[in-house]
């Protein structure tokens, strides 16, 4: 069996070692590659999946939207999110799913935070779409973003009841202080990013009552998570979501549950 992740650029991907560990743990003879694919090359790669040359693909930036549009049978949740990250073929037809939402829902369930608790989502880009859909069940949800217009457009589409504030608005910091669950879906704090070494929240926002999840996994302990740990908050790192969405893709392709602990160890070694 042959699998791959498609993206551009793709050299940073942890998916090959993560899935290699999953296949080895399941005793399956399979390969998993990282393929650098330009946007104009994506359709031909999907034709290779349809022809049986490949058994499945993961899809990352910048192809998630295009992959959904090119699929023959997209999953309704992927359609609602507007992006696909997992592709497979059945009876000559390409199917598309989004396991980011699967991972987000599992993380929220594990946080044991009720939907009546106040929650804050930071960011309104592509990574925020699955997070917002998973958080849309929360009665008191606030989205913080540097460009509130983008966040309002996203909220109107996926969670009309959400309140939107600028990340720089003092009311945003107050919303974070009052929240029980905080999810960072922005790139702030990411190694090599424009806001590396910075937390999206000002000092003093976090306390023991918080559950803080940061999607960023380079570094594993981001500035936001470091501040959260100092405050006594419960934290969930970005590797958790990476492994959960990868495990969900693995299950779609193989019908088996992988060894998630082995997948995480492989990611940690590769970082």
Helices and strands as residue ranges (DSSP letters): E 2-7, H 15-26, E 31-36, G 39-41, H 42-51, E 56-59, H 64-70, E 73-74, H 76-81, E 86-90, E 93-97, H 99-111, E 118-122, H 126-135, E 140-145, H 148-158, E 163-166, H 170-178, E 181-184, E 211-214, H 223-231, E 234-236, H 238-254, H 260-270
